[in-house]
Amino acid sequence: MKIGIFSLSCCEGCSVEFLNLEGKILEVLERFNIGEFRLAMDSRESVDIAFVEGAPTTAEEVKKLLGIRKNAAVLVALGSCATSGGVLKLANGVPRRMAFEVYNGKPPTMPVDVRPISDYVPVDYMLPGCPFSREEMLELLTCILLEKEFRLQEKSVCVECSLRENACLLERGELCMGPVTRAGCGAVCPSAGSPCSGCRGAYGDANWRAHIRTLREMGFTEEEIEDAYSIFMGEVAREVSSWLHEE
């Protein structure tokens, strides 16, 4: 099977993480042939599986994404920018005048609204995270080879923190998104002493109302809470904002 890794607007951190599979990548290549990978080789052939990192920020990138979808049997949204818009969505709130100045007087090419790639094309699988989980990548490839169902975890990062016996950062007064964030990263940030930023997005049964009430009781402002949810929690951010202002 031939796979391709395609980059839209992003830091290309997911491409680098793919290379970080190191020894495992050799096992992958025994089963898969890489037909497109900008950091390694260049090809325009059709692929069986297209991994797309980043999000479209120009009309040209939207056209590129449509072409990738047309030439791929399976399309995987790779990383937070592809699955939710990621940090690129922060540009949605930047006034055009400010964007004009940021681009040194050149007309900005960013569209009004940065969105996940699933808003443009059908997506078969998602590997969230900034960057994605290597273990989930290998699991997905194995499931595709064996024609098995692949599922993301439907539990919170807090579960992984508990398994690793981490001290709760919320209890230490930190604005941590772990209680509402999809597990699968191994609680890597809290394990290093940094609050979870929610880069894997919200899991299905996330009780974000209870999370917000807790944050309020801790003294965090509505603006701070909205900012925390706005980066990676696109699926609930608008509802969170509306609910905050109704309370």
N, C-alpha and C positions, 0 to 999 in steps of 0.2 A: 504494500500500500504506500502511496506517495502522500507525504504531508507537506504543508506549507505554513510558514509563520510570516504573517503580514503585519506591517506597522502603519497605523494612522497617526494622528497627533498624540504624542506621548513622550515619556522619557526613555522608552525602549528598555525599561528595567525588566519587563517580563521576558524579553529576548535574552537578556543577560542571565536571568534566572534559569532559562532553559539550558544555557550552556553550563550553569552551575550544577546540573544533574551529573556532570563529570562522568564517573565510571558507569553510571546507569544509562547515560546517553548511548554508550556502545551497545548495550542490550536493546535499547530502543531501535537503533539502526539495523539490528539483525532482522527486525520485522518490518521496519518502515524506511522508506527512502525519502530524504528531505529534498523536495523539488523547488522550494522557494524559501529563502531565509536571507533577508537583506544584509544581516551582519556576517553571513558566511558565503552566500552565493546568490546568483540572480537568475531567475527563470520566469517565463510567462506561461508555462504549461498548466493544464488543468491538474487539480490535485484531488485526492480522495478525502482528505481532512484538511481544512483550513483553520488555523489558529489566528485570530485577529486580535491584536493588542491596540489600545488607544481608542479614540472616538473621532468621528468626522468633525472637522472645524472649518472646512471649506467645501464649496460645491464640487471641486475636483476630487476631494476625498470621499464624498458621498458617491460619486461616479465610480471611484476605485472600489469602494465597498460593494456596490451593486455588481461589479464585474467579478469580484472574488466569489460572491455568493453564486453567481451564474456558473462559475467554473469549478465549484467544489461540491462534492456529494454530501459532505458533512461540514458544518461551520461551528466553531467553538469560540465563544467570547472569552478572551484571555485577559484576566486581571480586572481591577476595579474600573479603570477608564472605559473599558469595553462593556462591562456588565452594568455599570450605573452612571457613567459619565465622569466619575471620579473627581479629582481636584480640578479637572478642566471645567466643570460646571460653575466654578467660582467666577469664571469670565462672564457668565450670564448676567451677573449683577453689576458689571462694570459699565458705566456710561460710555457711549460712543466717543465723547470728547476725550475722556481719560484714556480710552483705548487708542485713540488717534495719537495722543502724546506718547504713550508707551511704545508705539510702533515708530517713534522718531519722525513724526510728521507724515508717514505714509498711511494711506487708507487701510484700516484694519480689515483682515480677511475673515475674522471670526464671525460665524453666523450669530444671529440673535440668541439662539437657544442650542446649547451643547447637550446632546442626548445620548443614551446608550445605543449601541449598534442594533439592538433588537427593535428599536423604533423605526429602523430603515429596512431591515431584512430579517427573514426567519432565522432564528438561532437554534441549533440543535442541543448544544450543551453550554454551560457556563462554568468557568473556573475563576471565582472571585478572589480578591486579595490584592494587596499592593506590596510585593508581587504575589502571584498565585502560589499555592502550596505544591511543592514538588511531589509530595506523596499523592496528592489528588490527581496531578497530571499523570503519574504512572498508573494510578488506579483507573483513570478514564481510558487510557490507551489499552490497558488490559481488558477492560469491559468491552471496548469496541472490537478487539481481536476475538474475544470469546463470545461476542454477540450477547452480552449480559447487560442488564439495566444498570445505569450509573445514577447514583443519587448523592446530592450534597447533604451534609449533616443538618439535622433540624434540632439543634440544641445550641445553647449559648456558650460563648467563650468562658463564662464563669465556671461551667462544668469542667473545662480543661484546666482552669486555674486551680480548682479544688483538687483535681487529680494530681496536679504538680505541687500541691500544698503551698501555693503562693499566698502571701498575706493580701487581704482585700484592699485594693487601692481606694475604693469608695469609702471604706471605713477610715482611711487615712486622710480623707478630705479631697481626693483627686476626682476630677470629672472624667470618669471612665465609662466607655460605651460597651464594656463587656457584657452586661446583663441583657442587651438587646441585639448583640452581634452574633452572626452565624459562626459556629465553631468550625475547626478544620485547620487552623494555623498552629495549634499546639500552644496557644496563649503565649506566643513568643515575645510580644511587647511587655505585658505585665510581668512575665518571668524575668525580664531585664530591668524591671522597676519603672517602666513607662506605661501610662494609662492606655488602654485600648482606644483607638481612634475610630473603630467601626468600619475598617476598610473592606471587610467581607460582606457588608450589608446586613440588613435585618433578617433573622430567620423567621419561619412561618408563624410561630406562636409567640413572638416577642411581645412582652407586655410593656410597651413603651410609655403608657400612661403612668404605671407604677414607677417606672424609672425616672420619669420627669418629676413626679411628686417627690421622690427621694432627693433629686438634685435641687429642687426648690427648697426643701427642708434644710439642705446643706448650705443654702445661701447663694446658690448660683442664680444669675439673672435670666430673664426670658431671652435676652439677646445672646448670652453665652450658650444657653441650651439650644437655641435655634441654630447658632453657628456650628455646634457640635454635630447636629443632625443633618445639616445642609450639605456636608462634604460627600459622605458615602451612603447616606440613608435616603437616596432619592425616592425609593418606593413608599416611604412614609413621611418624608420631610414636609410635604405640603399639608398633610393631615395634621402633623405635629404643630406646625405653625398656626393653623386655624384653631386647633384645640387650645393652644396656649393663650391665644387672645380672647377666647370665649370664657376661659376659667375665671 
